[in-house]
Amino acid sequence: MDFAPQVEPPPYDPQKAKQLLAEAGYPNGLDAGEFVPIPSFFSVSEAAVYYLNAVGIQPEKGTMGALIHPIAEYLAGKEIGQTH
């Protein structure tokens, strides 16, 4: 894009990421909860999960169904998790 500033991305440094996680109180990594990829970006999400795993962040890969069900409940006027 011509209007976007050219910014040099930070270097990929998994050891530095692990050090920062340890300093933040997560020396053994952390469970990041559910990660639901957007359908048109599955390959990008696979790469993101790989890079997160490399530094000790463990996302659980979910499916669109896990995301769609609460949205459908919300659109139907129910409280999330309400059974009737």
KEKE-3310 file (N, C-alpha, C; in steps of 0.2 Angstrom, whole numbers, plus 5000, padded with zeros to 4 digits):
npx = (5004:5003:5001:5004:5016:5033:5038:5050:5049:5050:5064:5063:5063:5063:5069:5071:5057:5053:5061:5055:5042:5045:5050:5038:5031:5028:5037:5036:5029:5012:4994:4985:4971:4956:4959:4952:4952:4949:4939:4945:4958:4965:4978:4987:4983:4988:5001:5003:4999:5010:5021:5018:5018:5031:5037:5032:5018:5003:4990:4974:4967:4952:4936:4926:4913:4913:4914:4903:4891:4889:4886:4875:4866:4866:4861:4848:4842:4845:4853:4870:4874:4862:4849:4835)
npy = (4994:5011:5021:5017:5018:5013:5001:4993:4977:4969:4959:4941:4933:4920:4916:4928:4931:4921:4924:4936:4932:4924:4934:4941:4932:4920:4907:4894:4895:4897:4893:4898:4898:4896:4897:4903:4901:4912:4908:4911:4913:4902:4896:4907:4907:4894:4896:4906:4899:4890:4899:4904:4892:4890:4898:4894:4897:4891:4889:4883:4875:4879:4877:4885:4882:4883:4896:4901:4896:4903:4916:4914:4911:4923:4931:4926:4931:4926:4924:4921:4904:4901:4889:4889)
npz = (5000:4996:5004:5017:5030:5029:5039:5049:5053:5070:5075:5074:5088:5098:5110:5117:5118:5127:5138:5141:5144:5156:5164:5166:5174:5170:5168:5163:5152:5146:5146:5133:5131:5121:5103:5089:5072:5059:5045:5031:5034:5038:5036:5040:5054:5057:5057:5066:5078:5078:5080:5093:5100:5100:5109:5121:5123:5124:5114:5112:5099:5092:5084:5071:5075:5089:5091:5084:5090:5103:5097:5089:5100:5106:5096:5095:5106:5118:5134:5135:5137:5143:5145:5142)
capx = (5000:5007:5000:5006:5023:5037:5041:5054:5047:5055:5067:5060:5068:5060:5073:5069:5050:5053:5064:5050:5037:5048:5050:5031:5029:5027:5043:5035:5024:5005:4989:4982:4964:4954:4961:4948:4954:4944:4940:4949:4965:4968:4986:4990:4982:4992:5008:5002:5000:5017:5025:5016:5020:5039:5039:5029:5011:4999:4983:4970:4964:4945:4933:4921:4907:4914:4912:4896:4886:4887:4884:4868:4862:4865:4856:4841:4840:4846:4859:4875:4874:4855:4846:4828)
capy = (5000:5017:5026:5014:5019:5007:5000:4987:4972:4967:4953:4935:4931:4916:4916:4935:4930:4916:4928:4941:4928:4922:4940:4942:4927:4913:4904:4888:4897:4898:4891:4904:4897:4894:4901:4901:4904:4914:4903:4913:4914:4896:4895:4912:4905:4889:4900:4910:4894:4888:4904:4904:4886:4890:4902:4892:4899:4885:4890:4877:4877:4878:4877:4890:4880:4885:4903:4903:4894:4909:4921:4912:4912:4931:4934:4923:4935:4922:4925:4915:4898:4900:4883:4889)
capz = (5000:4995:5010:5023:5032:5029:5046:5049:5059:5075:5073:5077:5093:5102:5116:5120:5120:5133:5143:5143:5148:5162:5168:5167:5179:5166:5166:5160:5147:5148:5142:5131:5130:5114:5098:5084:5066:5054:5039:5026:5036:5042:5035:5045:5060:5059:5058:5073:5083:5078:5083:5100:5103:5100:5115:5127:5124:5121:5112:5110:5092:5092:5078:5071:5079:5096:5090:5081:5095:5107:5093:5088:5106:5107:5091:5097:5112:5125:5138:5134:5141:5145:5142:5140)
cpx = (5004:5007:5002:5014:5027:5040:5044:5051:5052:5058:5063:5065:5064:5063:5071:5062:5050:5056:5058:5044:5039:5048:5043:5027:5026:5033:5042:5030:5017:5000:4985:4974:4963:4956:4956:4950:4948:4945:4945:4956:4967:4975:4989:4989:4986:4999:5008:5003:5007:5021:5024:5019:5028:5041:5036:5021:5007:4992:4980:4966:4957:4943:4928:4914:4907:4912:4905:4890:4884:4884:4877:4864:4861:4860:4849:4839:4841:4853:4864:4875:4867:4852:4839:4827)
cpy = (5006:5021:5023:5016:5013:5006:4993:4983:4971:4961:4947:4933:4927:4916:4923:4934:4926:4920:4933:4938:4926:4929:4943:4937:4921:4910:4898:4889:4897:4895:4897:4903:4895:4899:4898:4905:4907:4910:4905:4914:4908:4895:4900:4909:4899:4891:4903:4905:4891:4892:4904:4898:4886:4893:4899:4894:4894:4887:4883:4879:4875:4878:4883:4888:4883:4893:4905:4901:4900:4915:4920:4913:4919:4934:4932:4927:4931:4925:4919:4910:4897:4894:4884:4896)
cpz = (5000:5001:5017:5024:5031:5036:5046:5055:5064:5073:5077:5082:5099:5109:5120:5122:5126:5139:5146:5147:5155:5167:5170:5172:5176:5164:5162:5154:5150:5143:5140:5129:5123:5109:5092:5077:5062:5048:5033:5028:5040:5041:5040:5052:5062:5060:5065:5078:5084:5082:5091:5103:5104:5106:5121:5128:5120:5120:5111:5104:5093:5085:5077:5074:5086:5096:5088:5086:5099:5103:5091:5094:5107:5102:5092:5103:5118:5128:5136:5139:5144:5142:5140:5137)
residu = (MET:ASP:PHE:ALA:PRO:GLN:VAL:GLU:PRO:PRO:PRO:TYR:ASP:PRO:GLN:LYS:ALA:LYS:GLN:LEU:LEU:ALA:GLU:ALA:GLY:TYR:PRO:ASN:GLY:LEU:ASP:ALA:GLY:GLU:PHE:VAL:PRO:ILE:PRO:SER:PHE:PHE:SER:VAL:SER:GLU:ALA:ALA:VAL:TYR:TYR:LEU:ASN:ALA:VAL:GLY:ILE:GLN:PRO:GLU:LYS:GLY:THR:MET:GLY:ALA:LEU:ILE:HIS:PRO:ILE:ALA:GLU:TYR:LEU:ALA:GLY:LYS:GLU:ILE:GLY:GLN:THR:HIS)
# end
